[in-house]
Amino acid sequence: MELSQELRRQLGVLINRHGIIDYLIVGDEKKLLIPELKDYPLGRKCLRGLRLIHTHLKNEPLSEDDLTDLKLLRLDLIAAVNAPPASQRLTIQVAHLSATPSGITLVGPQPLDRLDGYGSETLAELERQLERDTTRETAARTGQEQAILISVRADGERREVEDSLAELQELARTAGVAVLDSFIQLPRKLNPRTLMGEGKLQEVVIRALQRGASLLIFDQELTPAQVRAISTMTELKVLDRSQLILDIFARRASSLDGKVQVELAQLKYLLPRLTGRGVQMSRLMGGIGGRGPGETKLETDRRRIRDRITALERELQELSRSREQRRSRRVKAGVPIVSIVGYTNAGKSTLLNALTKSEVFTENLLFATLDTSSRRLRLPREREVIITDTVGFIRSLPKSLLGAFKATLEELRDADLLLHLVDISSPRFEEHIRQVHAILKELELDTIPELVVFNKFDLLAPLKKRDTVAYLRVKQAQLRHKAISISAATPTTLPPLLDELKRRFWPEAD
């Protein structure tokens, strides 16, 4: 303390669990700068195994910066030593992480010679206690990755943000991720480096520690720099909405078409996010003064990805030609083509199975079906139509995915009718309708005739008893869109839909 006062600088030491000083830090009058702690990575540990003890020169308590370092770095503890002007005894204040609602326990200030109980064994027991609390939270989720969902928007209404976050939770469930908690922040201005404010980020880190989360999933698309900054600050794995959707697509794709399209989308997403350390993009021009260290690994990775993208695009063109031949045969046959479109998990594959008595895979998950399926639907008087099921739409669909799946969705261009299936049990069904229309417009498919079909109408009766306003909103939407109501899981509700198809394609038969 005497040396600190003489230098008019804060001094600090980082001590490991063995009682050895690993770092000596010299700061300025107000703060210390903690070095990068590469030798003490967190991994799956709750605490880092280092305690910071430092001096304060103005007899002030632990500052917000001190507590921020404690939270973000997950130190064993942080302590501030003071020399009160009217006292001959040094005082100390200690803070450590805990399972309390605030996530921090403060002790003191108190005389330095009275402080006891913060030896290595005590700190190890503190870490075990934190781990036990975390284990109780996550015991039922063995084998699943645990995540915290985050939505940060400066221009959205809270209800809209909550709806989007609820959808992100469904995406996480589809990807096999257990959601432990969620955070919403609506700042006036976004932080360009970390998107959310530093205080909220500290809160997220504390919650992740308490709940045992190892993954942060953002509802917005993050820039590569933001992913790096947030990962560095929190030492947690960071994904955004686009990456989560790409992961789901990679799990679900089963046909050659689907696998090629998903890999292409993933590589296009990955390419701008490749980073390297040290010398980057250092291949120089030949000749005198142009000799450099040659092609770096980063450059090599980028070149390989570009080459792979070119090969996949060529393969996709070949597959597209095969699809074109199949489509032309269908068009020549003169059989009407009906394509089922709609928001993901609206029940499109279930409807295809019910209409054609087929067995396309169905499950109550987003993007349960990625591959296009076509079946013949036979109607009375030897009439038939071809029913095609397509990949579901979703808001904020990654551009790379939309571009990759354009080839598959080209099949919609030959459709004589788009059967727009809507899940009316969803409180966000009107927003889903708008999103589907927006994507169809982007794909230049909005000129094809459309028949809106409200699915899961069997849930309307309970809705009428539970929420009259919501029920009336559904009925008004049904009139506005001239929609037919069905329940794809109940074949006896399908005749009105079949009658409408006959009327559309063979009006003279009426």
N, C-alpha and C positions, 0 to 999 in steps of 0.2 A: 504494500500500500504506500509506503514511503517513497519507493522508486516511482510509482505511478504519479504521485503528487509532485514529485520533483520534475518529472518529464512533462507534466500536464497532459498526459495521454492515458487513455484506458489501456490496461494490460489484462490479458486473459490467458488461461491455459485450458487445453482440452485433454482430459484424463480418461484413459480407458478403464475397463473393468478390473484390470490387474493393478491399478493404482499408478500406472506409468504415464508420465506427461508425453503425449505424442506431438502436440503443437503448442508453440508459444506465439501469441498474437499481440502485436502492438497496433493500437488504434489511434484515433485522434481524441480530442477532448470529449466528444459526444458519443462516439460509437466505435464498434469493432467490425472488421470485415472477415468473416469466417471463410477459410480456404475451402476448396473443393475436397470433399472427403472420400476420395476414390478408394482408400484402403479400408473403408468401413461401409460397404454397400448394405442397403437394407435387405434386399432379397425378400424373403417371407417373414422376416423378423418384425416385431412391433416397434422395437427401439434400436437405436444405432449402436449402443455400447460405448458412447462417449458422453461425458458431462462437461459443461462449460462453466468455469468459475472465473469471473472477471471483476474489475474494479469500476466503481462509479466515483466521479470526482466531486459531484455537487450534492451528495447525500440524498439522491433521488431513488425511488423504488425501481423495480424492474420495468422497463419501458415496453411500449407496444412492439418496437423492433425486436426486443429480447424475446417476447412471447411468440412473435412471428417465427423467429429462428427455431424456437423450441418446437412449434407445431410442424413447420414445413420440413425441418431436418430430423424431427423425431429423436431429439437428444434424450439421454437418460434423465437429465435435469439441467437447469440453468440457474446460476446463483450470482447475485450481485453483492459485492463487499463494499461497505461504506465506512467512513470515519467521521461520525457526527462531531461538529465543532465544539460542543459543550461537554464532550465525553472523552474519556481516555481509552474506552474500549471500542473495538471494531464491531460493527453489526453486519449481519448477512440476511438476505432474503432469498428464498429458494422457491422454484416452481418446477413441477413435473407433470407429465401427462397422466390422466386418470380416467376412470369410467364414469365420471360425473357428467351431468348434462353439458357443462361448459367445456369439458374435456381437459381441464387444467386444475391442479391443486396448488395453492399458494401457501407458503409457510413463512412467518416472520413479517417484518424484520425482528431480529433478536440478537443478543450478544453472540459473537462468533464462537466464543469458548463454550457456549451452552448447546451449540448445534450438535445433534447426534442422530444416528439412525439412517445415514445415507451412505453406508459402505457398499461394497460390491455385492454382498449377499442380499442386502435390502433391495438394491436396484434389480438384481436378477429376479427376486421374488415379485417386485412390482411388474416386471415384464411378464412373468408367468401369470399374474393376476389378469393383466390386460388380455393375454392369450386365452385364458379360461373364459373370460367374458365374451371374447370373439367366437370361441368354439361353441358356446351355448347358442349364439346367434346363427351359426352356420352349420350346426350338427345335422340338420335335416336336408342339407343341400350337398351332400358328399358327391364329389365328382363333377359338380357344376362350377363354372366360373362365376364369381360374384361381382356384381357391378352396381355402380351408382349412376343414375341418369341425370343429365344436366341440360337445361335449356336456357339460353341467354339471348334475349331479343330486345332491341331498342325501339322497335316500331310495331310491336304486336300487342293486342289486347290479351289480358290474362286468360280469358276463357279459350281463346284460340290457341294460346301456348299450352294450356292444360290438355286440350284435345290432341294436339300434336305429340305431347309427351306421353299420353295414354297409348297412342299408336306406336310410339317408340318402344314402350314397354311390351307391346304385343310382338314387335319385331325381335326384341331381346328374347322373349319366350320361345319364339320360333327358332332362334339361333341356339337354344339350349343354355341361355344365360339366366342366372337367378338375380332378379332385381332386388336390392336391399333397401334402397332409398332413392329419392329424387330431389333435385334442387331446381328452382326457377328464379331467375334474376331478370328484372326489367330495368336496366340502367338507362339513363338519358343518353349516354354515349358508350359505345363498346370499347373495351380495352383492345387496341390493335395487336398486342403481344399475347395476351392470355384470354381474350374475349370477355371473361368475367373479372370483377374486381378482386384485389388481393385479399381483402377481408373475407369475401365469400369463398375464395379458393382455400384459405386456411380452414374455414368451417367444413369444407368438403373433405380436406385431408384428415381432420379430427374424426369426422363421421366414418370415413373409410377405415381408420384405425380401430374405432369402436366396433364397427360391424363386420370387419374382416374382408372388406372389398379389395379386389386387386385390379379393378378395371373401371375406367371412367368412360361413359358413352355420351357424346354430345349430340343434341338434336340438330345442330347446324353443321354444315360442311366446314371443316377447319382447313386453314392453309398449312403447308408443310412446316412453316416457321412456328405457327401456333401449336401444332402437335409436339414439336421438339421442346418449346418453351414450357408447356404444361407438364410434359413428361419429366423434364429436368427438375422442375420445381416440386412436383408431387412424388416423383419416383414411382408412379403408377402407370400401367398400360393405358393408352388413350386411343379411343376410336371415335369416328364421327358417324353420322347417319348413313352416309354413302358407303363407307367401308363395311358397316354392319349388313346392309342390304346385299352388297357384293358377296359377303361371306355366306349369307343364306342362299343366294343363287348358286354359289359354288357347291353347297351341300345338296341342293335339290336337282341340279341339272343331271339328266340321265342319258338323253340322246346325244348323238355326235354333234348335231346342230347346237344344242344347248351348251354342251361342254366347250365347244369352240367359241361361242359367243361370250360365255362367262369369262373364259381365260383372256380373251381379247379385251373385255371391259376392265378386268383386274390389272392387266399390264398397262393400259392407257391411264388408269388411275395411279398406278405406282410410279410411272416414269418421271413425272415432275417432282415426286417426293423422295427420290433417291438423293442421299447426301453422303458426303465423304469428309474425312478429317485430313488436315494437312494440305498437301498440294492437290489442287482440284483442277480438272480440265487442263492439264499442263502439257499437252502435246504441242510442241511449237513447230514453226516452219523449219524446213531443212536449210542447210548452208551454214556459212560462218555466222556465229552469233545466234543461231537458231537451234542449237542442240540442247534439248531439255531432258528431263528424267524419263521421257517416253510416255506411253499410254498408261494412265493410272487405272487401278481396279475400278474406280467409279466410272471412268470412261468406258471400260470394257463391259461393265454391267449394263450401262445405258445402250451401248452398241448392240449387245446381245438382245436386249429387250426390243429395240427398234427392229432388229432382224426378225425376231419372233412375231412381232406385230405384223410385219409385212407378210410373213408366211401364213399367219392365221387369216389375214384379210383375203389372201389368195385362195385359201381353203374355203373360206366363207362364200366367195364368189362361185366356186365350183358347186357347193351345196345349194346355193341360190339358183344355179342353172337347173339342177335336178328338181328343185321345187317348182320352177317355172314350167318344166315339162309336165309335171303332175297337174299343175293348175290348168294348163292349156287343155289337157285331156278332159278335165272336169267341165271346163267351159264349153268345149265342143259337144259334150254329151247333153248339154242343154238342161242339166239338173240345177234347180235353184240352190244357191249357197247362202246359208245363214251362219254368221259368225257371232259367237257369244262374247261380249266384252263386258267389262265392269271392274269395279274396284276389287283389290285382292280380298279373298275370303268372303266374297259375296255369294258363293255357292255355284259357280259356273260348271265345275266338273261334276258336281252332284246332279245338276240339271241335265247335263249331257248323258250321264248314266241313266237317269230316270226316263229320258225321252227315247233313248236308243237301246236300253237294256244292256249297256256295256259295263266295263269294270275299270274305268279310269281311276287312278289313285285319288282319294279324297281324304282330307283330315282338317280338323278345326285349327288351322295354322295359316299365317300369311304366306303367300307364295308356295302353297302345298304342291301346285302343279306349275311347271315352267315350260314344258314341251307342248307344242301344238298337237291337238288330237282331232281327227276328222272321222265322223261316222255317218252312215246313211239312216235317215228317219223315214220309215215307210208310212204312208197315209192311205186312207181308203181310196178306192177306184184306181189302184195301181199307180198312185202318185207317190213321189218321194222327193226329199230335199237332203242336202248335205249339211250337217251341223258341225261347225268347227269351234273348238274350245281354244282360247288363247291365254297367254300369261296375264295375270292381273295387273292393274295399274295401281299406283300409289303416289301420294304427293311427294314432291322433291325427289323424284326418281333421278338417280345420278345420270348426268349427260352421257357418260361413257356407256352406261347400260342401255339407255334409250337408243344411242347410235348403234350399238351392237345388235340390239333386238329389232332394229328397223327391218332387217332382212326377213326375219320371221313374221313380223307384223305386215309385211308386204302382201301376205296372203289375204289380209282384210280388204285389199283393193278390189279383189274379184268378188267380194260379197255382194249379194243382191239386197241383203238386209242385215243390219247390225242389231242384234238382240241385246240390249243394254240391261244387264241384270243388276238390281240394287238391293242391298240388304237393309230392309226397312226397320230391322230390330236395332240398328246402330243409331244412336242419337245424332251422329254426324252424317246421316245419309245424304242430306242436301249438299254438304260440302263434297262428299264423294262424287255426286253427280257432276258438280262443277269441275272437279279435277279430271274426271274421265273425258268430259267435253273438251277441256283445255288440251289434253294429250292427243285426242283425236284430231283437233284442229292443227296441232303442231305436226302431226303425221300426214296432214292434208287428207283426212278421211271423213271430215265433217259433212261432206256432200252426200254420203251414202245414206239411204233411208234408215230410220231408227225406230225400233219398237222398245219402249221402256217397260220392263217387267219388275214389279216389286216382289222380291222373294221373302220367305219366312212370314207370310201374312198370318199364319196361325198364332203368332205372338201379338197380334193386334188386340185380341180380346182381353188378355191380361193387362195390356197397356192401357186400354180404355178404363179399366177399373183403377189402375194405379196412378195414371197421369192423363187426365182428360185433355189438357192443353196439348201435350205431345201427340195424343191420338188424333186430335183435330188437325194438327199440322201435317200428319201423315196423309189423312184423307184429302186435305186441300192439295197436297203435292200430287196425289194420285189423279185428281181431276185436272190439275194444271198440265201434267205430263201425259194425260190420257193413258195411264199405265194399267196393265193387267196384273192382278194380284194372284200369286201362287205360293205353294210351299214345295220346293224341289224335292224334299224328303218324303212328300205325300203324293204319290202318283194320281190319286183321285182328284187332285186340284188342277191337273194339267189340261183337261179338255178345252177350257176357254182359250188357252194359249194355242193349242192345235187348231182350233176353229179360226183364230185370227190369222195364223200362218196360211191356212187354206184360202181365206178371204183375200189375203194380200197377193198370193201367187196365182190363184184360179178364181177370180171374182165371178166369172161366168157360170161357175158351178152352183152359185147361191140361188 
